[in-house]
Amino acid sequence: MLTDYQQVIHELSERIVLAQKPIRILDALKWDNQVQEQFFKHKFKKLPNVTTAYYLENNPLQFDPLKKIEEFHEIERSIRRKLGQYSGVGSMMQRMCREYSRVVEMLLARGTPHFTEISQELYGSSEDAFHIGAPTLKDLATVVTSTLANIKNQVTTQADVKSFTSDDAVTILREKLGNYFDERDQVRVELSDGIIADASAGADRIKIHKGLMFSEREIRIFEIHEGWVHLGTTLNGLSQPVCTFLSKGPPSSTITQEGLGIIAEVFTFSSYPGRLRRLTNRITAVNMAEEGADFLDVFNFYREQGIEESDCYLYASRVFRGSTPDSGPFTKDLSYSKGFILIYNYIRLAVQRGLVNQIPLLFLGKTTLEDIHILSDLVEENIVTPPRYVPPQFQDIAALSAWMCYSLFLNKLDLQRMATDFKAILH
């Protein structure tokens, strides 16, 4: 039985959940198969025929955008009136309303340069700094690309061979995730030919791209990233009795979500050079588009790496979906690396400052870093329940703390100086 205060929060939360329901960002931005067919028909010499009018004709929004923006404004006003200006949970919900309003404005701007401007505001830019004087995501891509070139052909094993069909992947993941999640949560794994990515997590299922071949490493990534993180946090959010909005993710939570996915891959030793190359290529591709490159430039960037032309098209279209082939990128793909850096450093600082018990709260639902301190208070007030599903590496705070203690020290060492000192043994 909810208290009067909890009931007010729950009602406002449900209004947000209901209001965001028809907003499907990726569905509103995707290009149909005909665009790809025409691009290949012209032998990769002509920009895809995607204009502002294309989105209106092929992907009309399933709601009135102006009314939807006003709906979120009204919910935001109700939150202030009922919870007060300085309520912690109220501030979280108000920010969600503002973000969803901006998302709708971004969708209204599809096919225009303004689309990229709002995308950069919501998901970031490859040139954003993490703090004054810090390297940017663009710099990260440069460092990782250079390092990967040095270990090329030295780390490939049988686990990298694409020997599993999409059907095999479905069977394997059903078994593994069936062991991870409780019986009461009927998680499904199924084939789909309607997704761009190799795998995609929804509210209660994982979709695997039909007709592809996967390696053992790739299937492990699906298990960790799509299963443990994306599905796990969704189910944790859905189990909240009061703050039901935690099951839904605005753009700010996308950065946390993808960052958690990548850091879980790293902490479980599931990531690998090919995975890093794909992620850093996304940064480079977005940066190219931010600096004026068009679809052909990005397509050829991937092609020069020996990637199959169908995949080159897929990767390039991820960059320009929602935009036109020559008017700036959709920057969501920066979320993976940006989120990883932010979360890794948050964990280090949480250990340093004795806040380790807050780390598992990252998995409460579709959270954001800036809300963790509020969520900690809400757990103590019994307004939010602790997460049911937390990956083992984040449950064992002792082991995680040990790792981060060493990381804090290692960060103080000058790697260039050590490279000089180690010169005699680095042959």
C-alpha positions as CSV (number, residue, x, y, z in Angstrom):
1,M,0.0,0.0,0.0
2,L,1.5,3.3,-1.1
3,T,1.6,6.4,1.2
4,D,-0.1,9.6,0.0
5,Y,3.4,11.0,-1.0
6,Q,4.3,7.8,-2.9
7,Q,1.0,7.8,-4.6
8,V,1.5,11.4,-5.9
9,I,5.0,10.4,-7.2
10,H,3.6,7.2,-8.8
11,E,0.8,9.1,-10.6
12,L,3.2,11.7,-12.0
13,S,5.6,8.9,-13.0
14,E,2.9,7.1,-14.9
15,R,2.0,10.3,-16.8
16,I,5.6,10.4,-18.1
17,V,5.6,6.7,-19.0
18,L,2.3,7.2,-20.9
19,A,3.4,10.4,-22.6
20,Q,6.6,8.9,-24.0
21,K,5.0,5.7,-25.2
22,P,4.5,6.8,-28.9
23,I,8.0,8.3,-29.2
24,R,10.2,5.8,-31.0
25,I,13.4,7.6,-31.9
26,L,15.1,5.0,-34.1
27,D,12.0,4.1,-35.9
28,A,11.5,7.7,-36.8
29,L,15.0,8.0,-38.2
30,K,15.6,4.8,-40.2
31,W,16.0,4.6,-43.9
32,D,14.1,1.9,-45.8
33,N,15.6,-0.9,-48.0
34,Q,14.9,1.0,-51.2
35,V,17.5,3.7,-50.2
36,Q,20.1,1.0,-50.0
37,E,19.1,-0.6,-53.2
38,Q,19.4,2.6,-55.1
39,F,22.8,3.4,-53.5
40,F,24.1,0.0,-54.7
41,K,22.5,0.4,-58.1
42,H,24.5,3.6,-58.6
43,K,27.8,1.8,-57.7
44,F,28.4,3.8,-54.5
45,K,28.9,7.0,-56.6
46,K,25.7,8.9,-55.7
47,L,24.5,10.1,-52.4
48,P,21.5,8.2,-51.0
49,N,18.2,9.9,-52.0
50,V,17.2,11.1,-48.5
51,T,15.7,14.5,-48.1
52,T,13.7,16.4,-45.5
53,A,10.6,15.3,-47.3
54,Y,11.7,11.7,-47.2
55,Y,11.0,11.5,-43.4
56,L,7.6,13.1,-43.7
57,E,6.6,10.7,-46.4
58,N,8.2,7.5,-45.2
59,N,8.4,7.9,-41.4
60,P,5.5,10.2,-40.3
61,L,5.4,10.7,-36.5
62,Q,2.7,8.7,-34.8
63,F,1.7,11.6,-32.7
64,D,1.1,15.4,-32.9
65,P,4.5,16.8,-32.0
66,L,3.4,20.2,-30.8
67,K,0.7,18.7,-28.6
68,K,3.3,16.2,-27.3
69,I,5.7,19.0,-26.3
70,E,2.8,20.8,-24.5
71,E,1.9,17.6,-22.8
72,F,5.4,17.3,-21.3
73,H,5.4,20.9,-20.3
74,E,2.1,20.4,-18.5
75,I,3.5,17.3,-16.7
76,E,6.6,19.3,-15.7
77,R,4.3,22.1,-14.3
78,S,2.3,19.5,-12.3
79,I,5.5,18.1,-10.8
80,R,6.6,21.5,-9.6
81,R,3.1,22.2,-8.2
82,K,2.7,18.9,-6.4
83,L,6.3,18.1,-5.3
84,G,7.9,21.5,-5.0
85,Q,10.8,23.1,-6.7
86,Y,13.6,21.3,-4.8
87,S,12.3,17.8,-4.6
88,G,15.0,15.3,-5.7
89,V,12.6,12.8,-7.4
90,G,10.8,15.8,-8.9
91,S,14.0,17.2,-10.4
92,M,14.6,13.8,-12.0
93,M,11.2,13.7,-13.6
94,Q,11.3,17.4,-14.7
95,R,14.6,16.8,-16.5
96,M,13.0,13.7,-18.2
97,C,10.1,15.9,-19.4
98,R,12.5,18.5,-20.8
99,E,14.6,15.9,-22.5
100,Y,11.6,14.3,-24.2
101,S,10.5,17.7,-25.4
102,R,13.8,18.2,-27.0
103,V,13.6,14.7,-28.5
104,V,10.3,15.7,-30.2
105,E,11.9,18.9,-31.4
106,M,14.8,16.9,-32.8
107,L,12.3,14.6,-34.7
108,L,10.6,17.7,-36.0
109,A,14.0,18.8,-37.4
110,R,14.7,15.6,-39.3
111,G,16.5,16.2,-42.5
112,T,17.8,19.7,-41.5
113,P,21.1,20.9,-39.9
114,H,19.1,21.7,-36.7
115,F,18.6,17.9,-36.2
116,T,22.4,17.5,-35.6
117,E,22.5,20.5,-33.3
118,I,19.9,19.0,-31.0
119,S,21.5,15.5,-31.3
120,Q,24.8,17.0,-30.1
121,E,22.9,18.6,-27.2
122,L,21.3,15.3,-26.2
123,Y,24.0,12.8,-26.9
124,G,27.2,14.9,-27.2
125,S,29.8,15.7,-29.8
126,S,33.1,14.0,-30.7
127,E,34.8,17.3,-29.7
128,D,33.3,17.6,-26.2
129,A,35.8,17.8,-23.3
130,F,35.4,15.7,-20.2
131,H,37.0,18.5,-18.2
132,I,39.2,21.5,-19.0
133,G,42.3,20.5,-20.9
134,A,41.1,16.8,-21.1
135,P,41.4,14.8,-24.3
136,T,38.2,14.4,-26.3
137,L,36.4,11.3,-27.8
138,K,38.1,12.1,-31.1
139,D,41.5,11.8,-29.3
140,L,40.3,8.5,-27.8
141,A,39.6,7.1,-31.2
142,T,43.1,8.2,-32.4
143,V,44.9,6.5,-29.5
144,V,42.9,3.3,-29.7
145,T,43.2,3.0,-33.5
146,S,47.0,3.4,-33.2
147,T,47.3,0.8,-30.5
148,L,45.1,-1.7,-32.3
149,A,47.3,-1.3,-35.4
150,N,50.3,-2.4,-33.2
151,I,48.6,-5.7,-32.2
152,K,47.0,-6.5,-35.5
153,N,46.9,-10.3,-36.2
154,Q,48.4,-11.1,-32.8
155,V,45.2,-11.6,-30.8
156,T,42.8,-13.5,-33.0
157,T,41.7,-16.9,-31.8
158,Q,39.1,-19.5,-32.5
159,A,36.6,-17.4,-30.5
160,D,36.7,-14.8,-33.3
161,V,35.6,-17.2,-36.0
162,K,32.0,-16.6,-37.2
163,S,30.9,-20.1,-36.9
164,F,27.4,-19.6,-35.3
165,T,24.2,-18.8,-37.3
166,S,21.6,-16.4,-36.1
167,D,19.5,-19.4,-35.0
168,D,22.5,-20.8,-33.1
169,A,22.8,-17.4,-31.3
170,V,19.2,-17.4,-30.3
171,T,19.4,-20.9,-28.9
172,I,22.6,-20.2,-26.9
173,L,21.3,-16.9,-25.5
174,R,18.0,-18.4,-24.5
175,E,19.9,-20.9,-22.3
176,K,22.4,-18.4,-20.9
177,L,19.8,-15.7,-20.1
178,G,17.4,-18.2,-18.8
179,N,20.0,-19.0,-16.1
180,Y,20.7,-15.4,-15.4
181,F,17.1,-14.1,-15.0
182,D,14.4,-15.4,-12.6
183,E,11.7,-17.6,-13.9
184,R,9.1,-14.9,-13.2
185,D,10.7,-12.8,-15.9
186,Q,10.0,-14.5,-19.2
187,V,12.8,-13.1,-21.2
188,R,12.6,-14.0,-24.9
189,V,15.3,-14.2,-27.6
190,E,14.0,-14.2,-31.2
191,L,15.1,-13.5,-34.8
192,S,14.3,-10.3,-36.5
193,D,15.0,-8.8,-39.9
194,G,13.8,-5.3,-38.9
195,I,16.7,-4.1,-36.9
196,I,19.9,-2.3,-38.0
197,A,22.1,-3.6,-35.3
198,D,23.3,-7.3,-34.9
199,A,21.3,-7.5,-31.7
200,S,18.8,-5.2,-29.9
201,A,17.2,-5.4,-26.5
202,G,13.5,-4.4,-26.0
203,A,11.4,-4.4,-22.8
204,D,11.3,-8.2,-22.5
205,R,13.2,-9.6,-25.3
206,I,16.4,-9.6,-27.3
207,K,16.2,-9.5,-31.1
208,I,19.0,-11.1,-33.2
209,H,19.5,-10.0,-36.7
210,K,18.3,-12.8,-39.0
211,G,20.6,-14.4,-41.6
212,L,24.0,-13.4,-40.1
213,M,26.9,-15.4,-38.8
214,F,28.4,-14.7,-35.3
215,S,31.5,-15.6,-33.4
216,E,31.7,-16.9,-29.8
217,R,32.9,-13.5,-28.7
218,E,30.0,-11.7,-30.3
219,I,27.4,-13.9,-28.7
220,R,29.1,-13.3,-25.3
221,I,28.8,-9.6,-26.0
222,F,25.1,-10.0,-26.7
223,E,24.7,-11.8,-23.4
224,I,26.5,-9.2,-21.3
225,H,25.5,-6.0,-23.1
226,E,22.0,-6.6,-24.3
227,G,21.0,-9.1,-21.6
228,W,22.7,-8.3,-18.3
229,V,22.7,-4.6,-18.8
230,H,19.9,-3.4,-21.1
231,L,17.3,-6.1,-20.3
232,G,18.4,-6.2,-16.7
233,T,18.0,-2.5,-16.1
234,T,14.6,-2.5,-17.9
235,L,13.3,-5.3,-15.6
236,N,14.7,-3.5,-12.6
237,G,12.9,-0.3,-13.6
238,L,9.7,-2.2,-14.3
239,S,9.8,-3.7,-10.8
240,Q,9.7,-0.3,-9.2
241,P,6.4,0.2,-7.3
242,V,6.6,4.0,-7.2
243,C,9.1,5.4,-9.7
244,T,7.9,3.6,-12.8
245,F,9.6,6.1,-15.0
246,L,12.9,4.3,-14.3
247,S,11.9,1.7,-16.8
248,K,12.1,4.3,-19.6
249,G,15.2,5.9,-21.0
250,P,15.6,9.5,-22.3
251,P,18.9,10.3,-24.1
252,S,20.8,11.1,-20.9
253,S,20.2,7.6,-19.7
254,T,21.3,6.2,-23.1
255,I,24.8,7.4,-22.3
256,T,24.7,5.7,-19.0
257,Q,23.2,2.5,-20.5
258,E,25.7,2.1,-23.3
259,G,28.5,3.0,-21.0
260,L,27.4,0.3,-18.5
261,G,27.2,-2.1,-21.4
262,I,30.8,-1.4,-22.5
263,I,32.2,-1.4,-19.0
264,A,30.5,-4.7,-18.2
265,E,32.1,-6.1,-21.3
266,V,35.5,-5.0,-20.1
267,F,35.0,-6.1,-16.5
268,T,34.0,-9.6,-17.7
269,F,36.9,-9.8,-20.1
270,S,34.4,-10.2,-22.9
271,S,35.5,-7.3,-25.1
272,Y,38.1,-7.7,-27.8
273,P,40.1,-5.6,-30.4
274,G,37.4,-6.1,-33.1
275,R,34.8,-4.7,-30.8
276,L,37.0,-1.7,-29.8
277,R,37.7,-1.0,-33.5
278,R,34.0,-0.9,-34.2
279,L,33.3,1.5,-31.4
280,T,36.2,3.8,-32.2
281,N,35.3,3.8,-35.9
282,R,31.9,5.1,-34.8
283,I,33.6,8.1,-33.1
284,T,35.8,8.7,-36.2
285,A,32.8,8.5,-38.5
286,V,30.7,10.9,-36.4
287,N,33.6,13.3,-36.2
288,M,34.1,13.2,-40.0
289,A,30.4,14.1,-40.5
290,E,30.7,16.9,-37.8
291,E,33.6,18.3,-39.8
292,G,31.6,18.3,-43.1
293,A,32.1,14.8,-44.6
294,D,29.2,13.4,-46.4
295,F,27.8,9.8,-46.7
296,L,30.2,8.9,-49.5
297,D,33.2,10.0,-47.4
298,V,32.1,7.9,-44.4
299,F,31.2,4.9,-46.6
300,N,34.6,5.0,-48.2
301,F,36.3,5.4,-44.8
302,Y,34.9,2.0,-43.8
303,R,35.5,0.6,-47.2
304,E,39.2,1.4,-47.0
305,Q,39.4,-0.8,-44.0
306,G,38.4,-3.9,-46.0
307,I,34.9,-4.1,-44.6
308,E,32.2,-5.6,-46.8
309,E,30.3,-3.1,-48.7
310,S,26.9,-4.0,-47.2
311,D,28.4,-3.4,-43.8
312,C,30.0,-0.1,-44.9
313,Y,26.5,1.0,-45.9
314,L,25.0,-0.1,-42.6
315,Y,27.7,1.7,-40.6
316,A,27.5,4.9,-42.6
317,S,23.7,5.0,-42.5
318,R,23.9,4.8,-38.7
319,V,25.8,8.1,-38.8
320,F,23.4,9.9,-41.1
321,R,20.0,8.4,-40.0
322,G,17.6,11.3,-39.2
323,S,19.7,13.7,-41.2
324,T,20.4,13.9,-44.9
325,P,23.6,12.4,-46.5
326,D,25.4,15.8,-46.4
327,S,24.0,17.8,-43.5
328,G,25.5,16.4,-40.3
329,P,25.4,13.3,-38.1
330,F,23.1,11.7,-35.6
331,T,25.5,11.5,-32.6
332,K,24.0,8.7,-30.5
333,D,26.8,6.3,-31.4
334,L,29.1,8.4,-29.3
335,S,27.2,7.2,-26.2
336,Y,29.1,3.9,-26.0
337,S,32.6,5.4,-25.5
338,K,31.4,8.6,-23.7
339,G,29.4,6.6,-21.3
340,F,32.3,4.2,-20.6
341,I,34.6,7.0,-19.7
342,L,32.1,8.8,-17.5
343,I,31.1,5.7,-15.6
344,Y,34.6,4.3,-15.2
345,N,35.7,7.5,-13.6
346,Y,32.6,7.8,-11.5
347,I,33.4,4.3,-10.1
348,R,37.0,5.3,-9.4
349,L,35.9,8.4,-7.6
350,A,33.1,6.6,-5.7
351,V,35.8,4.2,-4.4
352,Q,38.1,7.0,-3.5
353,R,35.4,8.9,-1.6
354,G,33.9,5.9,0.2
355,L,30.7,5.8,-1.8
356,V,31.0,2.2,-3.1
357,N,27.5,1.3,-2.0
358,Q,26.1,3.6,-4.6
359,I,27.7,1.8,-7.5
360,P,25.1,-0.9,-7.9
361,L,22.4,1.8,-8.1
362,L,23.6,2.4,-11.6
363,F,21.5,-0.7,-12.5
364,L,18.3,0.5,-10.7
365,G,16.7,1.2,-14.1
366,K,17.4,3.7,-16.9
367,T,19.5,5.9,-14.7
368,T,21.8,8.8,-15.2
369,L,25.0,9.6,-13.3
370,E,23.8,12.9,-12.0
371,D,20.8,11.2,-10.3
372,I,22.7,8.5,-8.4
373,H,22.9,10.6,-5.2
374,I,19.1,11.2,-5.4
375,L,18.4,7.6,-6.0
376,S,20.5,6.7,-3.0
377,D,18.3,8.9,-0.8
378,L,15.1,7.4,-2.4
379,V,16.3,3.9,-1.6
380,E,16.7,4.9,2.1
381,E,13.2,6.5,2.0
382,N,11.7,3.2,0.5
383,I,10.5,5.1,-2.6
384,V,12.9,3.2,-4.8
385,T,13.7,-0.5,-4.3
386,P,17.3,-1.8,-4.8
387,P,18.0,-3.4,-8.2
388,R,17.1,-7.1,-8.6
389,Y,19.6,-7.8,-11.4
390,V,23.2,-6.6,-11.0
391,P,26.0,-8.2,-12.9
392,P,28.3,-10.3,-10.6
393,Q,31.3,-7.9,-11.2
394,F,29.2,-5.1,-9.7
395,Q,27.8,-7.1,-6.9
396,D,31.3,-7.9,-5.6
397,I,32.1,-4.4,-4.4
398,A,35.3,-5.6,-2.6
399,A,36.9,-6.9,-5.7
400,L,35.8,-3.9,-7.8
401,S,37.2,-1.6,-5.1
402,A,40.6,-3.3,-5.2
403,W,40.7,-2.9,-9.0
404,M,39.8,0.8,-8.7
405,C,42.4,1.5,-5.9
406,Y,45.2,0.3,-8.3
407,S,43.6,2.3,-11.1
408,L,43.7,5.5,-9.1
409,F,47.5,5.0,-8.5
410,L,48.3,3.9,-12.1
411,N,46.7,7.0,-13.4
412,K,49.5,9.0,-11.6
413,L,52.3,7.3,-13.6
414,D,53.7,8.9,-16.7
415,L,53.4,6.3,-19.4
416,Q,55.7,8.1,-21.8
417,R,58.4,8.3,-19.1
418,M,58.0,4.6,-18.3
419,A,58.2,3.8,-22.0
420,T,61.6,5.4,-22.1
421,D,62.8,3.6,-19.0
422,F,61.5,0.3,-20.4
423,K,63.0,0.8,-23.8
424,A,65.6,-1.9,-23.3
425,I,63.0,-4.6,-22.6
426,L,60.3,-3.5,-25.0
427,H,61.7,-5.4,-28.1
